[in-house]
């Protein structure tokens, strides 16, 4: 395996084209300066003038337009930095943008304060005058009990980039300062990095190589555990301070408030999955152990393939073919979007030094989506690719039908469209090849990628995160020792005596940026619960279910997550969809056991 190339040495066709945002780097600074100037002029023009319903509409129209003008510049700074955190110019560009956003946010703060100071009847009248702002005004009124004095809001807005510092510092430590060097296995030396471990070594079929990589990777994480814990503690104490200032009883209530979700839905995802999915996943772990002839199943073995000898490599062109066939059911407009994503370089898929780990889709309003991933030529990455294209399809649809303020749904729903695409890929693969080995390979990919990743990895993150917030709500702080203990206890509770939680597994909390994004981890299983049910409907009903799903995507943020799920025929106010999804995962593992037994019998 080769050492990761520098960004400048990566083939340009494997990178994204950011010229839709800004033509070149030279445009950045003048564009940013104009933004700050426009924001100051906006404040001068509108501050103190909002007195009636028409003035409310006037200020919101100008406010929304300003936000739209910020998006391409912020996206350009962020995406360049995410593609290569070692690029000094990209680092400085992102920093300058952060400083400017602090100034801009401060000048914008009067809008919310002045609107909420008005009599409620004026805001209701404004929503009638221009229904486009109805959702925004309703959300604003909901936040009224938690609004602070205008000068306090202005000061908090000015510190916005400072509040982002823990996340930025975490990324810098992880992607710039951590150098993993090499590790040795079977008498050979191998290169190691965050991307190489999470994209390759974690899946390696050779147990000695895999375990040596895990140990070397864990050793390097351990060197940074105290600094990373300090950064994380700063972040969560900051969240606690904001929750207290705004009058919430806990960080959890504060973070769920913006998601338009109550604790019932949040706790159900964590508690029910921890209790009822664990037995199924322990069976899956035993199946991997038996199939791979592993003497003792450890945490470092959980990501390997059920059938490592049947793991065909795929080019990006072959992946594109799978994606197109799987998403054909979504109709012509969706197919056209997929074509553009590949042909117009929306996807940055070359692994390179300094690139952000994992994968994401950024969907700037007024432009097209941008997908970051590191392609490893394995089938599991086709699931990653189609997942991120699900986010892209969601926002292409939402942006085409909604204004900026109405385009983004609750975080609770955000992973439903992405995991839906994974389910459509699974449906396609399972119905287009009857070969036993291929079928087992596909099902094992569905379990190991779609469900393990979203229903186990992220769920265990959510269970751990809840424990952390409960401590902080009780007035405690956390350090590396506490975080390690919490993570280990969550892993041991879920896996029981089926998996040995080896030393180093407790450091998994250091790997995930989601902890800096509020209550995000649990939303993966929430979204997949919805998409599992809708994908079954699509398989059974075809176009009717697809049209209803497209209407959900087009609704953007105009409905609550419960209402969006209801539009798609799923009632998430009950535990039935979640129980059905857990049962479906159990059924897939039954199938893997049955196919394995059948294949062994055929071999004799």
C-alpha positions as CSV (number, residue, x, y, z in Angstrom):
1,X,0.0,0.0,0.0
2,X,1.4,3.4,-1.0
3,X,1.9,6.4,1.2
4,X,-0.8,9.0,0.5
5,X,0.1,11.5,-2.2
6,X,0.2,15.2,-1.7
7,X,-2.8,17.1,-2.9
8,X,-0.9,18.7,-5.8
9,X,0.0,15.2,-7.2
10,X,-3.6,14.0,-7.3
11,X,-5.2,13.7,-10.8
12,X,-7.4,16.7,-11.3
13,X,-10.3,14.6,-12.6
14,X,-10.5,12.8,-9.2
15,X,-11.0,16.2,-7.4
16,X,-14.0,18.5,-7.2
17,X,-14.4,21.6,-9.4
18,X,-15.0,24.6,-7.1
19,X,-15.3,27.2,-9.8
20,X,-19.1,27.2,-9.5
21,X,-18.5,28.9,-6.1
22,X,-15.6,31.2,-7.0
23,X,-13.5,31.3,-10.2
24,X,-10.2,31.2,-8.4
25,X,-8.4,32.0,-5.1
26,X,-7.8,35.6,-6.2
27,X,-11.6,36.3,-6.0
28,X,-11.8,35.3,-2.3
29,X,-10.5,38.3,-0.5
30,X,-12.3,41.0,-2.5
31,X,-15.5,38.9,-2.2
32,X,-15.1,38.6,1.5
33,X,-14.4,42.3,2.0
34,X,-17.6,43.1,0.0
35,X,-19.6,40.7,2.2
36,X,-18.5,42.5,5.4
37,X,-19.3,45.9,3.7
38,X,-22.7,44.7,2.6
39,X,-23.5,43.4,6.2
40,X,-22.5,46.8,7.7
41,X,-24.7,48.6,5.1
42,X,-27.6,46.2,5.9
43,X,-27.3,47.0,9.6
44,X,-27.3,50.8,8.9
45,X,-30.3,50.5,6.5
46,X,-32.6,48.3,8.6
47,X,-31.7,48.5,12.3
48,X,-34.4,50.3,14.2
49,X,-36.8,50.4,11.2
50,X,-38.8,47.2,11.8
51,X,-42.2,48.6,12.9
52,X,-44.9,46.8,10.9
53,X,-45.6,43.6,8.9
54,X,-44.4,45.1,5.6
55,X,-41.1,46.2,7.2
56,X,-40.7,42.6,8.6
57,X,-41.0,41.3,5.0
58,X,-38.6,43.9,3.7
59,X,-35.9,43.1,6.2
60,X,-36.3,39.3,5.9
61,X,-36.0,39.6,2.1
62,X,-32.8,41.5,2.3
63,X,-31.5,39.3,5.1
64,X,-32.1,36.1,3.1
65,X,-30.4,37.6,0.1
66,X,-27.4,38.5,2.1
67,X,-27.2,35.0,3.6
68,X,-27.3,33.5,0.0
69,X,-24.3,35.8,-1.0
70,X,-22.3,34.5,2.0
71,X,-22.7,30.8,1.0
72,X,-20.4,30.4,-2.0
73,X,-17.5,32.2,-0.2
74,X,-17.8,30.2,3.0
75,X,-18.2,27.0,1.0
76,X,-15.1,27.8,-1.1
77,X,-13.0,28.4,2.1
78,X,-14.3,25.4,3.9
79,X,-14.1,22.9,1.0
80,X,-10.5,23.8,0.1
81,X,-9.5,23.4,3.7
82,X,-11.3,20.0,4.0
83,X,-9.6,18.7,0.9
84,X,-6.1,19.4,2.4
85,X,-5.7,20.6,6.0
86,X,-1.9,20.9,5.4
87,X,-2.4,23.6,2.8
88,X,-1.3,26.9,4.5
89,X,-3.2,29.1,2.1
90,X,-6.4,27.1,2.6
91,X,-5.9,27.2,6.4
92,X,-5.5,31.0,6.4
93,X,-8.4,31.5,4.0
94,X,-10.7,29.5,6.3
95,X,-9.4,31.5,9.3
96,X,-10.0,34.8,7.6
97,X,-13.5,33.7,6.7
98,X,-14.2,32.7,10.3
99,X,-13.1,36.2,11.5
100,X,-15.3,37.9,8.9
101,X,-18.3,35.7,9.9
102,X,-17.9,36.9,13.5
103,X,-18.3,40.5,12.3
104,X,-21.1,39.7,9.9
105,X,-23.0,37.6,12.5
106,X,-22.7,40.5,15.0
107,X,-24.2,43.0,12.5
108,X,-27.0,40.5,11.7
109,X,-27.9,39.9,15.4
110,X,-30.3,42.9,15.6
111,X,-32.8,41.2,13.1
112,X,-33.8,38.4,15.5
113,X,-33.8,40.7,18.5
114,X,-36.0,43.4,16.9
115,X,-38.4,40.9,15.3
116,X,-39.0,39.2,18.7
117,X,-39.5,42.6,20.4
118,X,-42.5,43.2,18.1
119,X,-46.1,42.3,19.1
120,X,-46.7,38.7,18.0
121,X,-49.7,39.8,15.9
122,X,-47.3,41.8,13.6
123,X,-45.3,38.7,12.9
124,X,-48.4,36.6,12.3
125,X,-49.6,39.3,9.8
126,X,-46.1,39.3,8.1
127,X,-46.4,35.5,7.7
128,X,-49.7,36.0,5.9
129,X,-48.3,38.8,3.7
130,X,-45.5,36.5,2.5
131,X,-46.1,32.8,3.2
132,X,-42.5,32.2,2.1
133,X,-41.4,33.4,5.6
134,X,-44.1,31.6,7.6
135,X,-41.8,28.7,8.7
136,X,-39.0,31.1,9.6
137,X,-41.4,33.3,11.7
138,X,-42.9,30.2,13.4
139,X,-39.4,29.0,14.3
140,X,-38.5,32.5,15.5
141,X,-41.6,32.7,17.8
142,X,-40.7,29.2,19.2
143,X,-37.3,30.6,20.3
144,X,-38.7,33.7,22.0
145,X,-38.5,32.3,25.5
146,X,-34.8,31.6,25.0
147,X,-33.9,35.0,23.5
148,X,-31.4,37.1,25.4
149,X,-30.9,40.9,25.6
150,X,-30.0,42.3,22.2
151,X,-26.5,43.4,23.3
152,X,-25.8,39.9,24.7
153,X,-27.0,38.3,21.4
154,X,-24.7,40.7,19.5
155,X,-21.7,39.8,21.7
156,X,-22.4,36.1,21.3
157,X,-22.7,36.4,17.5
158,X,-19.3,38.2,17.4
159,X,-17.7,35.2,19.1
160,X,-19.2,32.7,16.6
161,X,-15.8,31.8,15.1
162,X,-14.3,31.5,18.6
163,X,-17.0,29.0,19.5
164,X,-16.0,26.9,16.5
165,X,-12.4,26.8,17.7
166,X,-12.6,23.4,19.5
167,X,-13.8,21.7,16.3
168,X,-11.2,23.4,14.2
169,X,-8.4,22.6,16.7
170,X,-9.6,18.9,16.8
171,X,-9.3,18.7,13.0
172,X,-5.9,20.3,13.0
173,X,-4.5,17.9,15.6
174,X,-6.0,14.9,13.8
175,X,-5.2,15.8,10.2
176,X,-2.1,17.9,10.4
177,X,-0.1,17.2,13.6
178,X,-0.7,13.4,14.0
179,X,1.9,11.5,12.0
180,X,1.4,7.8,12.2
181,X,4.6,6.7,10.4
182,X,4.8,3.0,9.6
183,X,3.9,-0.2,11.4
184,X,5.4,-3.7,11.0
185,X,3.6,-6.9,10.3
186,X,4.8,-10.2,8.9
187,X,8.3,-8.8,8.6
188,X,7.2,-5.9,6.4
189,X,6.7,-2.2,7.0
190,X,3.5,-0.5,6.0
191,X,2.5,3.2,5.9
192,X,-0.2,4.4,8.3
193,X,-2.4,7.4,8.6
194,X,-6.0,8.2,9.6
195,X,-7.3,7.7,6.1
196,X,-5.2,4.5,5.5
197,X,-6.4,3.0,8.7
198,X,-10.1,3.7,8.3
199,X,-10.2,3.0,4.6
200,X,-7.9,0.0,4.3
201,X,-6.1,-1.5,7.3
202,X,-9.3,-1.8,9.4
203,X,-10.7,-4.1,6.7
204,X,-7.5,-6.1,5.9
205,X,-8.1,-9.9,5.8
206,X,-4.7,-10.7,7.4
207,X,-5.3,-10.8,11.1
208,X,-1.6,-10.1,12.0
209,X,-1.6,-7.0,9.7
210,X,-5.0,-5.8,11.0
211,X,-4.0,-6.2,14.6
212,X,-0.6,-4.5,14.2
213,X,-2.2,-1.6,12.4
214,X,-4.8,-1.3,15.2
215,X,-2.2,-1.3,17.8
216,X,0.0,1.3,16.0
217,X,-3.0,3.5,15.3
218,X,-4.2,3.3,18.9
219,X,-0.7,4.1,20.2
220,X,-0.6,7.3,18.2
221,X,-4.1,8.3,19.3
222,X,-3.1,7.7,22.9
223,X,-0.2,10.2,22.6
224,X,-2.9,12.9,21.9
225,X,-5.7,11.7,24.2
226,X,-5.2,14.4,26.9
227,X,-5.1,17.3,24.5
228,X,-8.1,16.0,22.5
229,X,-10.1,15.5,25.7
230,X,-9.3,19.0,26.8
231,X,-10.5,20.3,23.5
232,X,-13.7,18.3,23.7
233,X,-14.3,19.3,27.3
234,X,-14.0,23.0,26.2
235,X,-16.6,22.3,23.5
236,X,-19.2,20.6,25.8
237,X,-18.7,23.1,28.6
238,X,-19.4,25.9,26.1
239,X,-22.6,24.1,25.1
240,X,-23.6,23.8,28.7
241,X,-23.0,27.5,29.3
242,X,-25.2,28.3,26.2
243,X,-27.9,25.9,27.5
244,X,-27.9,27.6,30.9
245,X,-27.9,31.1,29.4
246,X,-30.9,30.3,27.2
247,X,-32.8,28.8,30.1
248,X,-32.7,25.1,29.2
249,X,-32.6,22.4,31.9
250,X,-29.9,20.4,30.1
251,X,-27.6,20.4,27.1
252,X,-29.7,17.6,25.7
253,X,-32.9,19.7,25.8
254,X,-31.0,22.7,24.3
255,X,-29.6,20.6,21.4
256,X,-32.9,18.8,20.7
257,X,-34.8,22.1,20.6
258,X,-33.4,23.1,17.2
259,X,-34.1,19.6,15.9
260,X,-37.8,19.9,16.7
261,X,-37.7,16.6,18.5
262,X,-38.5,15.7,22.1
263,X,-36.5,13.3,24.4
264,X,-38.9,10.4,23.8
265,X,-37.7,10.0,20.2
266,X,-34.1,10.6,21.2
267,X,-34.0,8.2,24.1
268,X,-36.0,5.5,22.2
269,X,-33.3,5.3,19.4
270,X,-30.5,4.8,21.9
271,X,-32.3,2.5,24.4
272,X,-34.2,0.2,22.1
273,X,-31.3,-0.4,19.7
274,X,-28.8,-1.0,22.5
275,X,-31.2,-3.5,24.1
276,X,-32.8,-5.3,21.0
277,X,-30.2,-5.0,18.3
278,X,-27.2,-6.2,20.4
279,X,-28.2,-9.9,20.3
280,X,-28.4,-9.8,16.4
281,X,-25.1,-8.1,16.1
282,X,-23.4,-10.5,18.4
283,X,-24.6,-13.3,16.1
284,X,-23.1,-11.4,13.2
285,X,-19.7,-11.0,15.1
286,X,-19.7,-14.8,15.7
287,X,-20.4,-15.4,12.0
288,X,-17.4,-13.2,11.0
289,X,-15.2,-15.0,13.6
290,X,-16.2,-18.5,12.3
291,X,-15.9,-17.5,8.6
292,X,-12.4,-16.0,9.1
293,X,-11.1,-18.7,11.5
294,X,-10.4,-16.1,14.2
295,X,-9.5,-17.7,17.6
296,X,-10.7,-14.7,19.7
297,X,-12.9,-12.0,18.3
298,X,-11.7,-8.5,19.1
299,X,-12.8,-5.0,18.5
300,X,-10.2,-4.7,15.7
301,X,-11.9,-7.6,13.8
302,X,-15.4,-6.2,13.6
303,X,-15.0,-4.4,10.2
304,X,-13.6,-7.3,8.2
305,X,-15.5,-9.0,5.4
306,X,-17.5,-12.1,6.0
307,X,-15.9,-13.6,2.8
308,X,-12.6,-11.8,2.3
309,X,-11.7,-13.9,-0.7
310,X,-14.8,-12.6,-2.5
311,X,-14.2,-8.9,-2.3
312,X,-13.9,-7.7,-5.9
313,X,-12.2,-4.4,-6.5
314,X,-14.2,-1.8,-8.3
315,X,-13.2,1.2,-10.4
316,X,-15.1,4.5,-10.0
317,X,-16.5,3.9,-13.4
318,X,-17.9,0.5,-12.3
319,X,-19.2,2.1,-9.1
320,X,-21.0,4.7,-11.2
321,X,-22.7,1.9,-13.1
322,X,-24.0,0.3,-9.9
323,X,-25.2,3.7,-8.6
324,X,-27.1,4.5,-11.8
325,X,-28.8,1.1,-12.0
326,X,-29.7,1.2,-8.3
327,X,-31.2,4.7,-8.5
328,X,-33.0,4.2,-11.9
329,X,-36.2,3.8,-9.9
330,X,-36.0,7.4,-8.7
331,X,-36.9,8.8,-12.1
332,X,-35.4,11.0,-14.9
333,X,-34.6,14.2,-12.9
334,X,-32.8,12.2,-10.3
335,X,-30.9,10.2,-12.9
336,X,-29.9,13.5,-14.6
337,X,-28.5,14.8,-11.3
338,X,-26.4,11.6,-10.9
339,X,-25.0,12.1,-14.4
340,X,-24.0,15.7,-13.5
341,X,-22.4,14.6,-10.2
342,X,-20.0,12.4,-12.1
343,X,-19.5,14.4,-15.3
344,X,-19.2,17.9,-13.7
345,X,-16.8,16.8,-10.9
346,X,-19.0,17.2,-7.9
347,X,-17.1,14.3,-6.2
348,X,-13.6,14.6,-4.7
349,X,-12.6,11.0,-4.3
350,X,-8.8,10.8,-4.5
351,X,-7.1,9.9,-1.2
352,X,-4.5,12.5,-0.3
353,X,-2.4,13.7,2.6
354,X,-4.3,16.2,4.9
355,X,-7.7,15.3,3.5
356,X,-10.6,15.1,6.0
357,X,-11.5,11.5,7.0
358,X,-14.7,9.8,6.3
359,X,-17.1,11.3,3.8
360,X,-19.6,14.1,3.6
361,X,-21.8,16.1,1.2
362,X,-21.8,19.9,1.3
363,X,-24.8,21.4,-0.5
364,X,-24.4,25.2,-0.8
365,X,-27.7,26.9,-1.7
366,X,-27.5,28.4,-5.2
367,X,-24.8,26.0,-6.4
368,X,-24.7,22.2,-6.6
369,X,-23.6,19.7,-4.0
370,X,-20.0,18.7,-3.3
371,X,-19.0,15.2,-2.1
372,X,-15.8,14.4,-0.3
373,X,-14.6,10.8,0.2
374,X,-11.5,8.7,-0.2
375,X,-12.1,5.9,-2.7
376,X,-10.7,2.5,-1.7
377,X,-12.1,0.5,-4.6
378,X,-14.1,-1.8,-2.3
379,X,-17.8,-2.5,-2.5
380,X,-18.4,-0.9,0.9
381,X,-17.3,2.5,-0.6
382,X,-20.1,2.2,-3.3
383,X,-22.5,2.3,-0.3
384,X,-20.6,5.4,1.0
385,X,-20.8,7.0,-2.5
386,X,-24.5,6.3,-2.9
387,X,-25.1,7.5,0.6
388,X,-23.5,10.9,-0.1
389,X,-25.4,11.1,-3.4
390,X,-28.6,10.7,-1.3
391,X,-27.7,13.9,0.6
392,X,-27.0,15.5,-2.8
393,X,-30.4,14.4,-4.2
394,X,-32.1,15.6,-1.1
395,X,-30.8,19.2,-1.4
396,X,-31.0,19.4,-5.2
397,X,-34.7,18.7,-4.7
398,X,-35.2,20.9,-1.7
399,X,-33.2,23.9,-3.2
400,X,-35.2,23.7,-6.4
401,X,-38.5,24.0,-4.5
402,X,-37.8,26.0,-1.4
403,X,-36.2,29.4,-0.6
404,X,-33.0,29.4,1.4
405,X,-34.7,29.8,4.8
406,X,-37.1,26.9,4.0
407,X,-34.6,24.5,2.5
408,X,-33.0,22.7,5.5
409,X,-34.9,20.1,7.5
410,X,-34.3,19.1,11.1
411,X,-31.1,17.2,11.8
412,X,-33.3,14.3,13.0
413,X,-34.4,13.7,9.4
414,X,-31.1,14.6,7.6
415,X,-29.8,11.0,7.3
416,X,-33.0,9.5,5.9
417,X,-32.4,10.4,2.2
418,X,-28.8,9.3,2.3
419,X,-29.5,5.9,4.0
420,X,-32.5,5.5,1.6
421,X,-30.0,5.4,-1.3
422,X,-28.1,2.7,0.5
423,X,-31.3,0.7,0.8
424,X,-32.0,1.1,-2.9
425,X,-28.5,-0.1,-3.8
426,X,-29.2,-3.1,-1.5
427,X,-32.6,-3.8,-3.2
428,X,-31.0,-3.6,-6.7
429,X,-28.1,-5.9,-5.8
430,X,-30.3,-8.5,-4.1
431,X,-32.8,-8.7,-7.0
432,X,-30.2,-8.9,-9.9
433,X,-28.1,-11.9,-9.0
434,X,-29.0,-15.3,-7.6
435,X,-25.5,-16.7,-7.1
436,X,-25.3,-17.8,-3.4
437,X,-21.8,-16.4,-2.8
438,X,-22.7,-13.1,-4.5
439,X,-26.0,-12.9,-2.5
440,X,-24.1,-13.5,0.8
441,X,-21.5,-10.9,-0.2
442,X,-24.2,-8.3,-0.8
443,X,-26.1,-9.0,2.4
444,X,-22.9,-8.9,4.4
445,X,-22.2,-5.5,2.8
446,X,-25.6,-4.3,3.8
447,X,-25.1,-5.4,7.4
448,X,-21.5,-4.4,7.7
449,X,-21.8,-1.0,5.9
450,X,-25.3,0.3,6.0
451,X,-26.6,-1.1,9.3
452,X,-23.3,-1.6,11.2
453,X,-22.2,1.9,10.4
454,X,-25.5,3.7,11.0
455,X,-27.2,1.5,13.5
456,X,-24.1,0.4,15.5
457,X,-21.1,2.7,15.1
458,X,-23.1,5.9,15.3
459,X,-25.6,4.5,17.8
460,X,-22.7,3.6,20.2
461,X,-21.4,7.1,19.7
462,X,-24.8,8.4,20.7
463,X,-25.0,6.3,23.8
464,X,-21.6,7.5,24.8
465,X,-22.4,11.1,24.0
466,X,-25.5,10.9,26.2
467,X,-23.4,9.7,29.1
468,X,-21.0,12.6,28.6
469,X,-23.8,15.2,28.6
470,X,-25.4,13.7,31.6
471,X,-22.1,14.2,33.5
472,X,-21.7,17.7,32.4
473,X,-25.4,18.5,33.2
474,X,-24.6,17.2,36.7
475,X,-21.9,19.8,37.0
476,X,-18.9,17.6,36.1
477,X,-16.1,18.0,33.7
478,X,-14.4,15.2,31.6
479,X,-10.9,14.3,30.8
480,X,-9.3,11.4,28.9
481,X,-9.6,8.9,31.7
482,X,-13.3,9.6,32.1
483,X,-14.0,9.5,28.3
484,X,-12.0,6.3,27.9
485,X,-14.0,4.7,30.7
486,X,-17.4,5.8,29.3
487,X,-16.5,4.6,25.8
488,X,-15.3,1.2,27.0
489,X,-18.4,0.7,29.1
490,X,-20.7,1.4,26.1
491,X,-18.8,-1.0,23.9
492,X,-18.7,-3.7,26.5
493,X,-22.5,-3.4,27.3
494,X,-23.3,-3.8,23.6
495,X,-20.9,-6.6,22.6
496,X,-21.0,-8.5,25.9
497,X,-18.6,-11.5,26.0
498,X,-18.8,-12.0,22.2
499,X,-16.1,-9.4,21.4
500,X,-13.0,-8.7,23.4
501,X,-12.8,-4.9,23.8
502,X,-9.0,-4.8,23.5
503,X,-6.8,-2.0,24.7
504,X,-7.1,0.9,22.3
505,X,-10.9,0.4,21.6
506,X,-11.7,2.9,24.3
507,X,-9.9,5.6,22.3
508,X,-12.5,5.4,19.5
509,X,-14.1,8.6,20.8
510,X,-11.1,10.4,19.4
511,X,-11.9,9.4,15.8
512,X,-15.3,11.0,15.3
513,X,-15.9,14.7,14.5
514,X,-19.6,14.3,15.0
515,X,-19.3,15.0,18.7
516,X,-18.6,18.6,17.8
517,X,-21.9,18.8,15.8
518,X,-24.5,18.6,18.6
519,X,-26.8,15.5,18.9
520,X,-25.9,14.2,15.5
521,X,-24.8,10.6,16.0
522,X,-28.3,9.3,16.9
523,X,-29.8,10.8,13.8
524,X,-28.2,8.2,11.6
525,X,-30.3,5.4,13.1
526,X,-33.3,7.6,13.1
527,X,-32.9,8.3,9.4
528,X,-32.2,4.7,8.5
529,X,-35.3,3.7,10.5
530,X,-37.4,5.9,8.1
531,X,-35.6,4.9,5.0
532,X,-35.8,1.1,5.7
533,X,-39.5,1.4,5.8
534,X,-39.8,3.6,2.7
535,X,-37.4,1.4,0.7
536,X,-39.7,-1.5,1.4
537,X,-42.6,0.5,0.1
538,X,-40.7,1.4,-3.1
539,X,-39.8,-2.3,-3.6
540,X,-43.5,-3.1,-3.3
541,X,-45.3,-0.1,-4.8
542,X,-42.8,1.4,-7.2
543,X,-43.6,4.8,-8.7
544,X,-46.3,5.8,-6.1
545,X,-43.9,5.4,-3.2
546,X,-41.1,7.1,-5.2
547,X,-43.3,10.1,-6.0
548,X,-44.3,10.5,-2.3
549,X,-40.6,10.3,-1.3
550,X,-39.6,12.9,-3.9
551,X,-42.3,15.2,-2.4
552,X,-40.7,14.7,1.0
553,X,-37.3,15.7,-0.4
554,X,-38.8,18.7,-2.0
555,X,-40.5,19.8,1.2
556,X,-37.1,20.8,2.6
557,X,-37.5,22.3,6.1
558,X,-41.2,23.3,5.7
559,X,-42.3,20.3,7.9
560,X,-41.2,18.9,11.2
561,X,-39.3,15.5,11.0
562,X,-42.4,13.7,12.3
563,X,-44.4,15.3,9.5
564,X,-41.8,14.5,6.9
565,X,-41.8,10.9,8.0
566,X,-45.6,10.8,7.9
567,X,-45.6,12.2,4.4
568,X,-43.5,9.1,3.5
569,X,-45.9,6.8,5.3
570,X,-43.9,6.2,8.5
571,X,-45.1,7.1,12.0
572,X,-42.0,7.7,14.1
573,X,-44.1,8.7,17.1
574,X,-44.4,5.0,17.8
575,X,-41.6,2.4,18.3
576,X,-43.0,0.2,15.6
577,X,-40.8,1.4,12.7
578,X,-37.7,1.0,14.8
579,X,-38.7,-2.5,16.0
580,X,-39.5,-3.4,12.4
581,X,-36.1,-2.2,11.3
582,X,-34.3,-4.1,14.0
583,X,-36.3,-7.2,13.0
584,X,-35.2,-6.7,9.4
585,X,-31.6,-6.6,10.5
586,X,-32.1,-9.8,12.4
587,X,-33.7,-11.3,9.2
588,X,-30.6,-10.3,7.2
589,X,-28.3,-12.0,9.7
590,X,-30.6,-15.1,9.6
591,X,-30.1,-15.1,5.8
592,X,-26.3,-14.8,6.2
593,X,-26.3,-17.8,8.5
594,X,-28.5,-19.8,6.2
595,X,-26.5,-19.0,3.1
596,X,-23.2,-19.8,4.9
597,X,-24.6,-23.2,6.0
598,X,-25.9,-23.9,2.5
599,X,-22.5,-23.0,0.9
600,X,-20.6,-25.3,3.4
601,X,-23.0,-28.1,2.5
602,X,-22.4,-27.7,-1.2
603,X,-18.7,-27.7,-0.7
604,X,-19.1,-30.9,1.2
